[in-house]
Amino acid sequence: VQLQASGGGVVQAGDSLRLSCAASGRILTSYTKGWFRQAPGKEREFVAAISSRGSSTYYADSVKGRFTISRDNGADTHFLQMDSLKPEDTAVYYCAASRHGNGPRLGLYYDYWGQGTLVTVSS
């Protein structure tokens, strides 16, 4: 199973980016999908998650109202639309998939992880 994250880059504060995460090797459309990030010198933290059918979404307080998670089960891909980016959003962003969907905010419940994509927001 592979999760391929893409869409990272260097932007200025206030700009937008859209991250994508495509699954291959196994169908993960029934999995809860999530995004986590890790800034330099910091621990990995939860960003957002979406249930298998997209009916429930979860966000970290720090991104609520600015980031939107979505999914396209036809393409077995999920997305993270990031608007009004701030320098503190700078991090490597990892996509992940959880079979059981328990504790969507907790990384330990995720079964598969992507390789990460770097987002750098300059002030």
DSSP file (Angstrom, degrees, kcal/mol; ACC not computed):
  #  RESIDUE AA STRUCTURE BP1 BP2  ACC     N-H-->O    O-->H-N    N-H-->O    O-->H-N    TCO  KAPPA ALPHA  PHI   PSI    X-CA   Y-CA   Z-CA
    1    1 A V              0   0    0      0, 0.0     2,-0.4     0, 0.0    24,-0.2   0.000 360.0 360.0 360.0 135.7    0.0    0.0    0.0
    2    2 A Q  E     -A   24   0A   0     22,-2.8    22,-2.1    24,-0.1     2,-0.5  -0.994 360.0-163.5-131.0 138.2    1.3    3.5   -0.9
    3    3 A L  E     -A   23   0A   0    110,-0.5   112,-0.7    -2,-0.4     2,-0.7  -0.983  14.6-160.9-114.6 119.3    0.0    6.9    0.0
    4    4 A Q  E     -A   22   0A   0     18,-2.8    18,-2.1    -2,-0.5     2,-0.3  -0.877   4.7-163.3-107.8 109.0    1.5    9.5   -2.2
    5    5 A A  E     +A   21   0A   0     -2,-0.7     2,-0.3    16,-0.2    16,-0.2  -0.676  18.2 159.9 -90.2 143.4    1.3   13.0   -0.9
    6    6 A S  E     +A   20   0A   0     14,-2.3    14,-2.6    -2,-0.3   111,-0.1  -0.959  33.9  73.3-152.1 167.4    1.8   16.0   -3.2
    7    7 A G        +     0   0    0     -2,-0.3    11,-0.3     1,-0.3    -1,-0.1   0.342  58.0 135.4 108.5  -5.6    1.1   19.7   -3.4
    8    8 A G        +     0   0    0     12,-0.1     2,-0.3     9,-0.1    -1,-0.3  -0.180  21.4 130.5 -69.3 168.9    3.5   21.2   -1.0
    9    9 A G  E     -d  119   0B   0    109,-0.7   111,-2.8   108,-0.1     2,-0.5  -0.986  56.3 -63.5 172.5-170.1    5.6   24.2   -1.7
   10   10 A V  E     +d  120   0B   0     -2,-0.3     2,-0.3   109,-0.2   111,-0.2  -0.928  55.5 158.5-108.4 122.2    6.8   27.7   -0.7
   11   11 A V  E     -d  121   0B   0    109,-2.8   111,-2.8    -2,-0.5     2,-0.2  -0.848  37.0-106.7-135.0 170.6    4.2   30.4   -0.3
   12   12 A Q  E >   -d  122   0B   0     -2,-0.3     3,-2.3   109,-0.2    73,-0.2  -0.638  50.8 -79.2 -96.7 158.9    3.7   33.7    1.5
   13   13 A A  T 3  S+     0   0    0    109,-2.5    73,-0.2     1,-0.3    -1,-0.1  -0.298 119.7  28.5 -54.8 135.6    1.5   34.3    4.5
   14   14 A G  T 3  S+     0   0    0     71,-2.9    70,-0.6     1,-0.3    -1,-0.3   0.208  96.6 116.8  95.1 -14.6   -2.1   34.6    3.5
   15   15 A D    <   -     0   0    0     -3,-2.3    70,-2.3    70,-0.2    -1,-0.3  -0.158  57.9-124.8 -78.4 177.9   -1.7   32.4    0.4
   16   16 A S        -     0   0    0     67,-0.2     2,-0.3    68,-0.2    67,-0.2  -0.894  21.2-177.6-124.6 154.0   -3.4   29.0   -0.2
   17   17 A L  E     - B   0  82A   0     65,-2.3    65,-3.4    -2,-0.3     2,-0.5  -0.981  15.0-147.4-144.0 152.6   -2.2   25.5   -1.1
   18   18 A R  E     - B   0  81A   0     -2,-0.3     2,-0.3   -11,-0.3    63,-0.2  -0.973  13.2-159.6-124.7 118.1   -4.0   22.3   -1.8
   19   19 A L  E     - B   0  80A   0     61,-2.7    61,-2.2    -2,-0.5     2,-0.3  -0.711   6.4-162.7 -93.5 146.0   -2.4   19.0   -0.7
   20   20 A S  E     -AB   6  79A   0    -14,-2.6   -14,-2.3    -2,-0.3     2,-0.4  -0.929   8.8-167.0-125.6 152.4   -3.4   15.7   -2.3
   21   21 A C  E     -AB   5  78A   0     57,-1.9    57,-2.1    -2,-0.3     2,-0.4  -0.899   8.5-166.9-142.0 110.3   -2.9   12.1   -1.1
   22   22 A A  E     -AB   4  77A   0    -18,-2.1   -18,-2.8    -2,-0.4     2,-0.3  -0.825  10.4-144.4-102.4 133.8   -3.5    9.3   -3.6
   23   23 A A  E     +A    3   0A   0     53,-2.3     2,-0.3    -2,-0.4   -20,-0.2  -0.714  23.0 170.1 -94.8 145.3   -3.7    5.7   -2.4
   24   24 A S  E     +A    2   0A   0    -22,-2.1   -22,-2.8    -2,-0.3     3,-0.0  -0.983  52.5  39.6-148.8 158.3   -2.4    2.8   -4.5
   25   25 A G  S    S+     0   0    0     -2,-0.3     2,-0.3   -24,-0.2   -22,-0.1   0.117 117.8  31.0  91.4 -22.1   -1.9   -0.9   -4.0
   26   26 A R  S    S-     0   0    0    -24,-0.2     2,-0.5     0, 0.0   -24,-0.1  -0.950  88.5-104.7-163.4 145.2   -5.0   -1.4   -2.0
   27   27 A I        +     0   0    0     -2,-0.3     3,-0.2     1,-0.1    -3,-0.1  -0.651  35.0 174.1 -79.6 122.6   -8.5    0.2   -2.0
   28   28 A L    >   +     0   0    0     -2,-0.5     3,-1.6     1,-0.1    -1,-0.1   0.036  39.3 118.4-115.8  25.0   -8.7    2.5    1.0
   29   29 A T  T 3  S+     0   0    0      1,-0.3    -1,-0.1    44,-0.1     4,-0.1   0.733  76.5  52.8 -68.3 -20.1  -12.1    4.0    0.3
   30   30 A S  T 3  S+     0   0    0     -3,-0.2    -1,-0.3     2,-0.1    22,-0.3   0.419  93.9  97.9 -91.9   1.6  -13.6    2.6    3.6
   31   31 A Y  S <  S-     0   0    0     -3,-1.6     2,-0.3    21,-0.2    68,-0.2  -0.599  80.3-115.1 -89.9 147.5  -10.8    4.0    5.7
   32   32 A T  E     -E   98   0B   0     66,-2.5    66,-3.3    -2,-0.2     2,-0.4  -0.648  37.4-148.6 -69.6 137.1  -10.8    7.2    7.7
   33   33 A K  E     +EF  97  50B   0     17,-2.3    17,-2.8    -2,-0.3     2,-0.3  -0.879  20.5 173.6-115.0 145.6   -8.3    9.6    6.1
   34   34 A G  E     -EF  96  49B   0     62,-2.5    62,-2.1    -2,-0.4     2,-0.4  -0.909  25.7-137.3-144.9 170.3   -6.2   12.2    7.9
   35   35 A W  E     +EF  95  48B   0     13,-2.9    12,-2.4    -2,-0.3    13,-1.7  -0.998  20.9 176.2-130.7 136.7   -3.5   14.7    7.7
   36   36 A F  E     -EF  94  46B   0     58,-2.9    58,-3.0    -2,-0.4     2,-0.3  -0.858  10.5-156.1-128.3 165.7   -0.8   15.3   10.3
   37   37 A R  E     -EF  93  45B   0      8,-2.5     8,-3.2    -2,-0.3     2,-0.4  -0.988   8.5-158.6-144.7 155.7    2.2   17.7   10.3
   38   38 A Q  E     -E   92   0B   0     54,-2.1    54,-2.3    -2,-0.3     6,-0.2  -0.946  10.6-159.0-138.2 116.2    5.6   17.9   11.9
   39   39 A A    >   -     0   0    0      4,-0.5     3,-2.3    -2,-0.4    52,-0.2  -0.536  44.4 -75.7 -86.6 157.5    7.4   21.2   12.2
   40   40 A P  T 3  S+     0   0    0      0, 0.0    -1,-0.1     0, 0.0     3,-0.1  -0.298 118.6   4.9 -55.2 127.6   11.2   21.4   12.7
   41   41 A G  T 3  S+     0   0    0      1,-0.3     2,-0.3    -3,-0.1    -2,-0.0   0.531 114.4  99.9  77.4   5.5   12.0   20.5   16.3
   42   42 A K  S <  S-     0   0    0     -3,-2.3    -1,-0.3     1,-0.0     2,-0.1  -0.790  74.9-102.3-121.7 164.8    8.5   19.6   17.2
   43   43 A E        -     0   0    0     -2,-0.3    -4,-0.5     1,-0.1     2,-0.1  -0.436  48.3 -88.6 -79.8 158.1    6.4   16.5   17.5
   44   44 A R        -     0   0    0     -6,-0.2     2,-0.3    -2,-0.1    -6,-0.2  -0.407  50.6-165.2 -63.5 140.8    4.0   15.3   14.9
   45   45 A E  E     -F   37   0B   0     -8,-3.2    -8,-2.5    -2,-0.1     2,-0.1  -0.959  22.5-104.2-134.0 152.4    0.5   16.8   15.4
   46   46 A F  E     +F   36   0B   0     -2,-0.3   -10,-0.2   -10,-0.2     3,-0.1  -0.440  34.5 170.1 -69.5 141.1   -2.9   16.1   14.1
   47   47 A V  E     -     0   0B   0    -12,-2.4    13,-2.5     1,-0.4     2,-0.3   0.699  57.6 -27.0-115.9 -56.6   -4.3   18.5   11.5
   48   48 A A  E     -FG  35  59B   0    -13,-1.7   -13,-2.9    11,-0.2    -1,-0.4  -0.990  48.6-167.1-160.8 157.0   -7.5   17.1   10.1
   49   49 A A  E     -FG  34  58B   0      9,-2.0     9,-2.4    -2,-0.3     2,-0.4  -0.983   4.9-158.7-148.2 157.6   -9.4   13.9    9.4
   50   50 A I  E     -FG  33  57B   0    -17,-2.8   -17,-2.3    -2,-0.3     7,-0.2  -1.000  23.2-117.7-140.8 137.9  -12.5   12.8    7.4
   51   51 A S    >   -     0   0    0      5,-2.6     3,-1.1    -2,-0.4   -20,-0.1  -0.135  40.8 -93.4 -70.1 170.6  -14.7    9.7    7.9
   52   52 A S  T 3  S+     0   0    0      1,-0.3   -21,-0.2   -22,-0.3    -1,-0.1   0.837 126.0  33.6 -58.8 -37.4  -15.0    7.1    5.1
   53   53 A R  T 3  S-     0   0    0    -23,-0.1    -1,-0.3    20,-0.0    18,-0.1   0.443 112.0-114.3 -98.4   0.2  -18.0    8.6    3.5
   54   54 A G  S <  S+     0   0    0     -3,-1.1    -2,-0.1     2,-0.2    17,-0.1   0.583  81.8 122.1  83.1   8.2  -17.1   12.1    4.3
   55   55 A S  S    S+     0   0    0      1,-0.1     2,-0.4    -5,-0.0    -3,-0.0   0.731  70.9  44.0 -79.4 -21.1  -20.0   12.7    6.7
   56   56 A S        -     0   0    0      2,-0.0    -5,-2.6     0, 0.0     2,-0.3  -0.980  64.6-176.9-127.0 136.8  -17.7   13.7    9.6
   57   57 A T  E     -G   50   0B   0     -2,-0.4     2,-0.4    -7,-0.2    -7,-0.2  -0.947   6.3-162.0-129.5 153.5  -14.7   15.9    9.7
   58   58 A Y  E     -G   49   0B   0     -9,-2.4    -9,-2.0    -2,-0.3     2,-0.4  -0.990   8.5-174.4-136.3 140.3  -12.3   16.8   12.5
   59   59 A Y  E     -G   48   0B   0     -2,-0.4   -11,-0.2   -11,-0.2     2,-0.2  -0.979  28.6-114.9-136.8 147.9   -9.9   19.7   12.8
   60   60 A A    >>  -     0   0    0    -13,-2.5     3,-1.6    -2,-0.4     4,-1.3  -0.542  35.5-118.6 -70.2 147.6   -7.2   20.9   15.1
   61   61 A D  T 34 S+     0   0    0      1,-0.3     3,-0.2     2,-0.2    -1,-0.1   0.841 111.5  63.3 -57.8 -33.0   -8.1   24.1   16.7
   62   62 A S  T 34 S+     0   0    0      1,-0.2    -1,-0.3     3,-0.0   -15,-0.0   0.694 114.0  30.5 -68.8 -18.0   -5.1   25.8   15.1
   63   63 A V  T X> S+     0   0    0     -3,-1.6     3,-2.4   -16,-0.2     4,-2.3   0.485  84.6 126.7-117.8  -6.6   -6.4   25.2   11.6
   64   64 A K  T 3< S+     0   0    0     -4,-1.3     4,-0.1     1,-0.3   -16,-0.0  -0.294  80.9  16.5 -58.5 132.0  -10.2   25.3   12.1
   65   65 A G  T 34 S+     0   0    0      2,-0.5    -1,-0.3     1,-0.1     3,-0.1   0.239 125.9  58.5  89.4 -13.8  -11.8   27.8    9.7
   66   66 A R  T <4 S+     0   0    0     -3,-2.4    17,-2.2     1,-0.2     2,-0.3   0.689  98.9  53.0-114.9 -32.6   -8.7   27.9    7.5
   67   67 A F  E  <  -C   82   0A   0     -4,-2.3    -2,-0.5    15,-0.2     2,-0.4  -0.810  60.5-165.5-108.7 147.7   -8.2   24.3    6.4
   68   68 A T  E     -C   81   0A   0     13,-2.4    13,-3.1    -2,-0.3     2,-0.4  -0.987   5.5-156.1-133.9 124.9  -10.7   22.0    4.7
   69   69 A I  E     +C   80   0A   0     -2,-0.4     2,-0.3    11,-0.2    11,-0.2  -0.794  22.8 160.9 -97.7 142.5  -10.3   18.3    4.3
   70   70 A S  E     -C   79   0A   0      9,-1.6     9,-2.9    -2,-0.4     2,-0.3  -0.931  19.7-149.5-149.2 171.4  -12.2   16.4    1.6
   71   71 A R  E     -C   78   0A   0     -2,-0.3     2,-0.5     7,-0.3     7,-0.2  -0.993  12.5-153.7-147.9 153.6  -12.0   13.1   -0.3
   72   72 A D  E >>> -C   77   0A   0      5,-3.3     5,-1.9    -2,-0.3     3,-1.0  -0.895  10.9-174.5-125.7  98.0  -12.8   11.6   -3.6
   73   73 A N  T 345S+     0   0    0     -2,-0.5    -1,-0.1     1,-0.3     3,-0.1   0.775  81.7  66.4 -68.4 -24.4  -13.5    8.0   -3.1
   74   74 A G  T 345S+     0   0    0      1,-0.2    -1,-0.3    -3,-0.1   -45,-0.0   0.842 115.5  29.3 -62.2 -31.5  -13.8    7.4   -6.8
   75   75 A A  T <45S-     0   0    0     -3,-1.0   -52,-0.3     2,-0.2    -1,-0.2   0.384 106.2-126.6-105.4  -0.1  -10.1    8.3   -7.1
   76   76 A D  T  <5 +     0   0    0     -4,-0.7   -53,-2.3     1,-0.2     2,-0.4   0.936  68.7 128.9  50.8  50.2   -9.2    7.0   -3.6
   77   77 A T  E   < -BC  22  72A   0     -5,-1.9    -5,-3.3   -55,-0.2     2,-0.3  -0.978  43.5-160.9-134.1 142.6   -7.7   10.4   -2.9
   78   78 A H  E     -BC  21  71A   0    -57,-2.1   -57,-1.9    -2,-0.4     2,-0.3  -0.920  10.8-155.2-125.8 161.1   -8.1   12.9   -0.1
   79   79 A F  E     -BC  20  70A   0     -9,-2.9    -9,-1.6    -2,-0.3     2,-0.4  -0.836  15.0-153.0-131.7 158.6   -7.2   16.5    0.0
   80   80 A L  E     -BC  19  69A   0    -61,-2.2   -61,-2.7    -2,-0.3     2,-0.6  -0.892  12.9-161.0-135.1 106.9   -6.3   19.3    2.3
   81   81 A Q  E     -BC  18  68A   0    -13,-3.1   -13,-2.4    -2,-0.4     2,-0.6  -0.784  11.4-165.7 -86.2 120.6   -7.2   22.8    1.2
   82   82 A M  E     +BC  17  67A   0    -65,-3.4   -65,-2.3    -2,-0.6     2,-0.3  -0.933  11.0 174.7-115.6 113.6   -5.2   25.3    3.2
   83   83 A D        +     0   0    0    -17,-2.2   -67,-0.2    -2,-0.6   -68,-0.1  -0.734  60.0  21.9-113.0 162.8   -6.2   28.9    3.1
   84   84 A S  S    S-     0   0    0    -70,-0.6    -1,-0.2    -2,-0.3   -68,-0.2   0.907  85.0-158.9  48.5  50.0   -4.9   32.0    4.9
   85   85 A L        -     0   0    0    -70,-2.3   -71,-2.9    -3,-0.3   -70,-0.2  -0.260   7.5-158.0 -64.6 145.6   -1.6   30.2    5.6
   86   86 A K    >   -     0   0    0    -73,-0.2     3,-2.4    -3,-0.1     4,-0.3  -0.848  31.4-110.4-120.5 156.1    0.5   31.4    8.4
   87   87 A P  G >  S+     0   0    0      0, 0.0     3,-1.8     0, 0.0    34,-0.4   0.843 117.5  63.4 -54.6 -32.6    4.3   31.0    9.0
   88   88 A E  G 3  S+     0   0    0      1,-0.3   -49,-0.0   -49,-0.0    -3,-0.0   0.551  88.6  69.7 -72.6  -5.3    3.4   28.7   11.9
   89   89 A D  G <  S+     0   0    0     -3,-2.4    -1,-0.3    32,-0.1     2,-0.2   0.523  70.3 121.7 -83.8  -6.1    1.8   26.3    9.4
   90   90 A T    <   +     0   0    0     -3,-1.8     2,-0.3    -4,-0.3    30,-0.2  -0.399  40.7 106.6 -60.6 124.0    5.3   25.5    8.1
   91   91 A A  E    S- H   0 119B   0     28,-2.0    28,-2.9    -2,-0.2     2,-0.6  -0.971  75.9 -81.0-178.3 168.9    5.9   21.8    8.4
   92   92 A V  E     -EH  38 118B   0    -54,-2.3   -54,-2.1    -2,-0.3     2,-0.5  -0.867  48.2-146.2 -87.6 126.0    6.1   18.5    6.6
   93   93 A Y  E     -EH  37 117B   0     24,-3.1    24,-2.1    -2,-0.6     2,-0.4  -0.834  13.4-165.3-101.3 129.2    2.6   17.3    6.1
   94   94 A Y  E     -E   36   0B   0    -58,-3.0   -58,-2.9    -2,-0.5     2,-0.3  -0.924   7.9-148.8-115.3 135.1    1.8   13.6    6.2
   95   95 A C  E     +E   35   0B   0     -2,-0.4    19,-2.9   -60,-0.2     2,-0.3  -0.716  22.3 178.9 -96.8 156.4   -1.3   11.9    4.9
   96   96 A A  E     -EI  34 113B   0    -62,-2.1   -62,-2.5    -2,-0.3     2,-0.4  -0.971  20.6-143.0-153.3 162.1   -2.6    8.8    6.6
   97   97 A A  E     -EI  33 112B   0     15,-2.1    14,-2.2    -2,-0.3    15,-1.9  -0.999   8.4-160.4-136.7 136.2   -5.3    6.2    6.5
   98   98 A S  E     -E   32   0B   0    -66,-3.3   -66,-2.5    -2,-0.4    12,-0.2  -0.964   7.7-158.5-120.3 123.8   -7.0    4.4    9.4
   99   99 A R  S    S+     0   0    0     -2,-0.5    -1,-0.1   -68,-0.2    11,-0.1   0.920  94.3  30.7 -65.6 -44.7   -8.9    1.2    8.9
  100  100 A H  S    S-     0   0    0      9,-0.4    -1,-0.2     2,-0.1     3,-0.1   0.708  90.4-141.0 -94.1 -20.3  -11.1    1.4   12.0
  101  101 A G        +     0   0    0      8,-0.3     2,-0.3     1,-0.3     9,-0.1   0.588  46.5 149.7  73.8   7.4  -11.4    5.1   12.3
  102  102 A N        +     0   0    0      1,-0.2    -1,-0.3     7,-0.2     4,-0.2  -0.564  69.7   3.0 -74.1 137.6  -11.2    5.1   16.1
  103  103 A G  S >  S-     0   0    0     -2,-0.3     3,-2.5     1,-0.1     6,-0.3   0.963  72.2-170.1  55.1  61.3   -9.6    8.2   17.5
  104  104 A P  T 3  S+     0   0    0      0, 0.0    -1,-0.1     0, 0.0   -56,-0.1   0.687  82.5  57.5 -60.1 -17.7   -9.2   10.1   14.2
  105  105 A R  T 3  S+     0   0    0    -59,-0.1     2,-0.6   -71,-0.1   -59,-0.2   0.532  92.2  84.1 -87.7  -5.8   -7.1   12.7   16.0
  106  106 A L    X   -     0   0    0     -3,-2.5     3,-1.6    -4,-0.2     4,-0.1  -0.867  65.0-153.3-108.2 122.6   -4.5   10.1   17.2
  107  107 A G  G >  S+     0   0    0     -2,-0.6     3,-1.9     1,-0.3    -1,-0.1   0.781  90.0  70.3 -60.8 -29.2   -1.7    9.0   15.0
  108  108 A L  G 3  S+     0   0    0      1,-0.3    -1,-0.3    -5,-0.0    -5,-0.0   0.693  92.7  58.9 -66.3 -16.3   -1.4    5.6   16.7
  109  109 A Y  G <  S+     0   0    0     -3,-1.6     2,-0.4    -6,-0.3    -9,-0.4   0.427  85.1  99.1 -91.2   1.6   -4.7    4.5   15.2
  110  110 A Y    <   -     0   0    0     -3,-1.9   -12,-0.3   -12,-0.2     3,-0.1  -0.735  51.5-168.7 -94.5 138.0   -3.5    5.1   11.6
  111  111 A D        +     0   0    0    -14,-2.2     2,-0.4    -2,-0.4   -13,-0.2   0.790  69.0  36.5 -94.3 -32.5   -2.4    2.1    9.6
  112  112 A Y  E     -I   97   0B   0    -15,-1.9   -15,-2.1  -110,-0.0     2,-0.4  -0.957  63.1-168.0-129.7 144.1   -0.8    3.6    6.5
  113  113 A W  E     -I   96   0B   0     -2,-0.4  -110,-0.5   -17,-0.2   -17,-0.2  -0.970  15.0-133.5-131.8 144.4    1.3    6.8    6.1
  114  114 A G        -     0   0    0    -19,-2.9  -110,-0.2    -2,-0.4     3,-0.1  -0.286  33.3-105.0 -83.8 178.3    2.5    8.8    3.1
  115  115 A Q        -     0   0    0   -112,-0.7  -111,-0.1     1,-0.1   -21,-0.1   0.600  60.7-111.5 -85.4 -11.3    6.0   10.1    2.7
  116  116 A G        -     0   0    0    -21,-0.1     2,-0.4     1,-0.1   -22,-0.2   0.158  18.7-132.3  95.4 146.1    5.3   13.7    3.6
  117  117 A T  E     - H   0  93B   0    -24,-2.1   -24,-3.1  -111,-0.1     2,-0.4  -0.999  23.7-121.8-136.3 135.3    5.3   16.9    1.6
  118  118 A L  E     - H   0  92B   0     -2,-0.4  -109,-0.7   -26,-0.2     2,-0.5  -0.607  22.0-170.8 -86.4 129.6    6.9   20.1    2.8
  119  119 A V  E     -dH   9  91B   0    -28,-2.9   -28,-2.0    -2,-0.4     2,-0.5  -0.981   4.3-174.5-116.2 123.3    4.9   23.3    3.2
  120  120 A T  E     -d   10   0B   0   -111,-2.8  -109,-2.8    -2,-0.5     2,-0.6  -0.978   3.5-169.5-121.6 123.5    6.9   26.5    3.9
  121  121 A V  E     -d   11   0B   0     -2,-0.5     2,-0.3   -34,-0.4  -109,-0.2  -0.950   8.4-158.4-115.8 117.6    5.1   29.7    4.6
  122  122 A S  E      d   12   0B   0   -111,-2.8  -109,-2.5    -2,-0.6    -2,-0.0  -0.668 360.0 360.0 -95.7 150.7    7.1   32.9    4.7
  123  123 A S              0   0    0     -2,-0.3    -1,-0.1  -111,-0.2  -111,-0.1   0.451 360.0 360.0 -88.1 360.0    6.1   36.0    6.5
